[in-house]
Amino acid sequence: MIESPSIAAAPDWALFKPPFNSVTNRIASTKAHFSSTVPRELVHRAAVAEVLLTRWHRLDATHFGVSAQWPRGHSFFTSPDGFHHDPLLIAETIRQVGTLLAHAELDVSMDSCFLLETMRFDSDLQGLEVRGTPADLELMVTASDLRYSGRRLSGVRYDAQFLRDGARVASAGLKASFIAPAVYRRLRGDYLTARPSTVLPPPIEPALVGRRIGFDVVLSSTGLANRWELRADSRHPVLFDHPGDHIPGMVLMEAARQAARAMAPEADMITSLDTSFTKYVEFEAPCWITADEVAGDDPSGRRLVIRGEQFGETAFTMTISVAARVPLTV
């Protein structure tokens, strides 16, 4: 999924980088790593409140340290039990890492378009417990498979380990391409000026997908088992943080999560997600979401494949593992 750079270029964001002269500097003043966010422009966010990253530094040519903080409560990213951080915060965090490092460290221009090709994560759910303070995370990030078009970086893969109090709580990765504005304009054609409709099909019952209000529901009933129509309300302040010309990837991941919840109502949490985006999901036509259960290795959970189809073609495929009740540590 493309993220168009509709936000103005950052100010002197280099001032936000920490001093990096030695190993001592890398680990000193740890509390200061979480005192402010990185500039919102670098993570393609309009709302400062939705910026999760707080600092970054380069370790060598392809390795980076990134700090992030998850709030104890969020208006949208919530878990069904309320005692754990929403695992989709992992996805949003690695997405923000992808744009941050591209612009700040890999010389990708601010007007380039970010094409998300794949994303994955897995988590240790006990490590995602909500505690007495926000979750301060240190990410160890590796950039690989750097691809160039001439001297311009055209693609990269990121892999990250998420550490909380020194313990691994998740891993994540994504593969992305970067497209020059002129190329993107040719690629999108008339779709470049597309805008979402304000007339939406009704949401399914929020409780069926772990939501409290219909505004947060992105699925509409088709009357068929395990098949829904995507409903994407562009007025949603988190899912549609800024205008674009197609449905954002985070909306599609939320649709997959809600489909998984509808399929497995006894499951509280996502433990892993692996997705491939193959087509843009356009505003102008229905997108159909289907879910199927497949065999998995974990007898305590379920494995589901969620697909999005538009114009008779597969737009994305996500494999999700879900777990039943997560025990809290005492």
TANORSUL-V21090 format. One record per backbone hydrogen bond with DSSP energy under -0.5 kcal/mol. NH is the residue of the N-H (numbers start at 1). CO is the residue of the C=O. E is the energy in kcal/mol with one decimal. If there is no record, write none. Layout:
BEGIN
<<NH | CO | E> <NH | CO | E>>
END
This chain:
BEGIN
<<3 | 114 | -2.1> <4 | 2 | -0.5> <6 | 4 | -2.2> <13 | 11 | -2.9> <15 | 12 | -1.5> <16 | 13 | -2.2> <17 | 14 | -1.5> <18 | 56 | -0.9> <26 | 22 | -1.4> <27 | 23 | -1.2> <27 | 24 | -0.7> <28 | 24 | -1.5> <32 | 29 | -0.7> <33 | 29 | -0.6> <33 | 30 | -1.5> <34 | 31 | -1.6> <35 | 32 | -1.5> <38 | 53 | -2.2> <42 | 39 | -1.4> <43 | 40 | -1.2> <44 | 41 | -1.1> <45 | 40 | -2.0> <48 | 46 | -0.5> <50 | 47 | -1.4> <51 | 48 | -2.0> <52 | 50 | -0.6> <54 | 67 | -2.7> <55 | 67 | -1.1> <57 | 65 | -2.4> <59 | 63 | -3.1> <60 | 63 | -1.7> <64 | 141 | -2.6> <65 | 57 | -2.8> <66 | 139 | -2.3> <67 | 55 | -2.6> <68 | 137 | -2.4> <69 | 52 | -2.6> <70 | 135 | -2.3> <78 | 76 | -1.6> <79 | 84 | -0.5> <80 | 268 | -0.7> <82 | 79 | -0.6> <85 | 128 | -3.3> <89 | 86 | -2.3> <90 | 87 | -1.7> <91 | 87 | -0.8> <92 | 88 | -2.3> <93 | 89 | -2.3> <94 | 90 | -2.5> <95 | 91 | -2.0> <96 | 92 | -2.1> <97 | 93 | -2.3> <98 | 94 | -2.1> <99 | 95 | -1.5> <100 | 96 | -2.5> <101 | 97 | -2.5> <102 | 98 | -1.2> <103 | 99 | -2.3> <104 | 100 | -3.1> <105 | 101 | -2.0> <106 | 101 | -1.7> <108 | 102 | -2.5> <109 | 107 | -0.5> <112 | 109 | -1.6> <113 | 179 | -3.0> <114 | 3 | -1.9> <115 | 113 | -0.7> <115 | 177 | -3.3> <116 | 1 | -2.9> <116 | 114 | -0.7> <117 | 115 | -0.6> <117 | 175 | -2.7> <118 | 175 | -1.5> <119 | 275 | -1.8> <120 | 173 | -2.5> <121 | 273 | -2.5> <122 | 171 | -2.2> <123 | 271 | -2.0> <124 | 169 | -2.9> <125 | 123 | -0.7> <127 | 124 | -1.2> <128 | 124 | -0.5> <128 | 125 | -1.2> <129 | 126 | -1.2> <130 | 83 | -2.9> <131 | 129 | -0.5> <131 | 133 | -0.6> <135 | 70 | -1.9> <136 | 134 | -0.8> <137 | 68 | -3.2> <137 | 135 | -0.6> <138 | 163 | -2.5> <139 | 66 | -3.5> <140 | 161 | -2.1> <141 | 64 | -2.9> <141 | 139 | -0.7> <142 | 159 | -3.0> <143 | 62 | -3.0> <144 | 157 | -2.8> <147 | 155 | -2.5> <149 | 152 | -3.2> <150 | 148 | -0.5> <152 | 149 | -1.7> <154 | 147 | -3.2> <155 | 147 | -1.5> <156 | 176 | -2.4> <157 | 144 | -2.6> <158 | 174 | -2.8> <159 | 142 | -2.0> <160 | 172 | -3.2> <161 | 140 | -1.8> <162 | 170 | -3.1> <163 | 138 | -2.7> <163 | 161 | -0.6> <164 | 167 | -3.0> <167 | 164 | -1.9> <169 | 162 | -2.7> <170 | 162 | -1.1> <171 | 122 | -2.1> <172 | 160 | -2.3> <173 | 120 | -2.2> <174 | 158 | -1.9> <175 | 118 | -1.7> <176 | 156 | -2.6> <177 | 115 | -2.4> <178 | 154 | -1.9> <179 | 113 | -2.5> <184 | 180 | -2.5> <185 | 181 | -2.4> <186 | 182 | -1.8> <187 | 183 | -2.6> <188 | 184 | -2.5> <189 | 185 | -2.0> <191 | 188 | -2.1> <192 | 189 | -1.6> <193 | 190 | -1.1> <194 | 191 | -1.9> <200 | 198 | -0.7> <204 | 219 | -1.9> <208 | 205 | -1.6> <209 | 205 | -0.5> <209 | 206 | -1.6> <210 | 207 | -1.0> <211 | 206 | -2.7> <216 | 213 | -1.3> <217 | 214 | -1.7> <220 | 229 | -2.2> <222 | 227 | -0.8> <227 | 224 | -1.2> <228 | 289 | -2.7> <229 | 220 | -2.6> <230 | 287 | -3.0> <231 | 218 | -2.5> <233 | 231 | -0.6> <234 | 232 | -0.9> <236 | 233 | -2.2> <240 | 236 | -1.8> <241 | 238 | -0.7> <247 | 281 | -2.7> <251 | 248 | -0.6> <252 | 248 | -1.3> <253 | 249 | -2.2> <254 | 250 | -2.0> <255 | 251 | -2.2> <256 | 252 | -2.2> <257 | 253 | -2.4> <258 | 254 | -2.6> <259 | 255 | -2.4> <260 | 256 | -2.4> <261 | 257 | -2.2> <262 | 258 | -2.3> <263 | 259 | -1.9> <264 | 260 | -2.3> <267 | 264 | -2.1> <268 | 323 | -1.5> <269 | 323 | -1.3> <271 | 321 | -3.0> <272 | 321 | -1.3> <273 | 121 | -2.6> <274 | 319 | -1.8> <275 | 119 | -3.4> <276 | 317 | -2.3> <277 | 117 | -3.0> <278 | 276 | -0.6> <278 | 315 | -2.7> <279 | 315 | -1.9> <282 | 280 | -0.7> <288 | 309 | -2.9> <289 | 228 | -3.0> <290 | 307 | -2.3> <291 | 226 | -1.7> <292 | 305 | -1.9> <294 | 303 | -2.6> <299 | 297 | -0.7> <301 | 298 | -1.5> <302 | 322 | -2.0> <303 | 294 | -0.6> <304 | 320 | -3.2> <305 | 292 | -3.1> <306 | 304 | -0.5> <306 | 318 | -3.4> <307 | 290 | -2.4> <308 | 316 | -2.3> <309 | 288 | -2.5> <310 | 313 | -2.5> <313 | 310 | -2.0> <315 | 308 | -3.4> <316 | 308 | -1.2> <317 | 276 | -1.9> <318 | 306 | -3.0> <319 | 274 | -2.8> <320 | 304 | -3.1> <320 | 318 | -0.6> <321 | 272 | -2.1> <322 | 302 | -2.7> <323 | 269 | -2.7> <324 | 300 | -1.0> <327 | 325 | -0.6>>
END
